[in-house]
Amino acid sequence: MESIHIEIRGRVQGVGFRWFVVEKAEELSLAGWVRNTSHGSVEIAAAGQRDALERFEAAMKPGPRGARVEEVRRLAAITPDSLPARFEIVR
């Protein structure tokens, strides 16, 4: 199992982005979490099979309807074992 830790910047809060992330993660059988940050971005940590993670990250670039993604930025790695088994929204 592999993991990604990313930050999504742009108009990504108040547009259902976290729910979009959870839906895509569940479709791809990924573990992890998503949360809004205090500076207006969305942070995501996800773990699963490499091809599923690649499809997941690609889906973040357009985001849900109403979002305007300006940047998808990689963050420091998170170990897959530290992530919740069921993908969830955290605060």
Secondary structure as a PSIPRED ss2 file (coil, helix, strand):
# PSIPRED VFORMAT (PSIPRED V4.0)

   1 M C   1.000  0.000  0.000
   2 E E   0.000  0.000  1.000
   3 S E   0.000  0.000  1.000
   4 I E   0.000  0.000  1.000
   5 H E   0.000  0.000  1.000
   6 I E   0.000  0.000  1.000
   7 E E   0.000  0.000  1.000
   8 I E   0.000  0.000  1.000
   9 R E   0.000  0.000  1.000
  10 G E   0.000  0.000  1.000
  11 R E   0.000  0.000  1.000
  12 V C   1.000  0.000  0.000
  13 Q C   1.000  0.000  0.000
  14 G C   1.000  0.000  0.000
  15 V C   1.000  0.000  0.000
  16 G C   1.000  0.000  0.000
  17 F H   0.000  1.000  0.000
  18 R H   0.000  1.000  0.000
  19 W H   0.000  1.000  0.000
  20 F H   0.000  1.000  0.000
  21 V H   0.000  1.000  0.000
  22 V H   0.000  1.000  0.000
  23 E H   0.000  1.000  0.000
  24 K H   0.000  1.000  0.000
  25 A H   0.000  1.000  0.000
  26 E H   0.000  1.000  0.000
  27 E H   0.000  1.000  0.000
  28 L C   1.000  0.000  0.000
  29 S C   1.000  0.000  0.000
  30 L C   1.000  0.000  0.000
  31 A E   0.000  0.000  1.000
  32 G E   0.000  0.000  1.000
  33 W E   0.000  0.000  1.000
  34 V E   0.000  0.000  1.000
  35 R E   0.000  0.000  1.000
  36 N E   0.000  0.000  1.000
  37 T C   1.000  0.000  0.000
  38 S C   1.000  0.000  0.000
  39 H C   1.000  0.000  0.000
  40 G C   1.000  0.000  0.000
  41 S C   1.000  0.000  0.000
  42 V E   0.000  0.000  1.000
  43 E E   0.000  0.000  1.000
  44 I E   0.000  0.000  1.000
  45 A E   0.000  0.000  1.000
  46 A E   0.000  0.000  1.000
  47 A E   0.000  0.000  1.000
  48 G E   0.000  0.000  1.000
  49 Q C   1.000  0.000  0.000
  50 R H   0.000  1.000  0.000
  51 D H   0.000  1.000  0.000
  52 A H   0.000  1.000  0.000
  53 L H   0.000  1.000  0.000
  54 E H   0.000  1.000  0.000
  55 R H   0.000  1.000  0.000
  56 F H   0.000  1.000  0.000
  57 E H   0.000  1.000  0.000
  58 A H   0.000  1.000  0.000
  59 A H   0.000  1.000  0.000
  60 M H   0.000  1.000  0.000
  61 K C   1.000  0.000  0.000
  62 P C   1.000  0.000  0.000
  63 G C   1.000  0.000  0.000
  64 P C   1.000  0.000  0.000
  65 R C   1.000  0.000  0.000
  66 G C   1.000  0.000  0.000
  67 A C   1.000  0.000  0.000
  68 R E   0.000  0.000  1.000
  69 V E   0.000  0.000  1.000
  70 E E   0.000  0.000  1.000
  71 E E   0.000  0.000  1.000
  72 V E   0.000  0.000  1.000
  73 R E   0.000  0.000  1.000
  74 R E   0.000  0.000  1.000
  75 L C   1.000  0.000  0.000
  76 A C   1.000  0.000  0.000
  77 A C   1.000  0.000  0.000
  78 I C   1.000  0.000  0.000
  79 T C   1.000  0.000  0.000
  80 P H   0.000  1.000  0.000
  81 D H   0.000  1.000  0.000
  82 S H   0.000  1.000  0.000
  83 L C   1.000  0.000  0.000
  84 P C   1.000  0.000  0.000
  85 A C   1.000  0.000  0.000
  86 R C   1.000  0.000  0.000
  87 F C   1.000  0.000  0.000
  88 E E   0.000  0.000  1.000
  89 I E   0.000  0.000  1.000
  90 V C   1.000  0.000  0.000
  91 R C   1.000  0.000  0.000
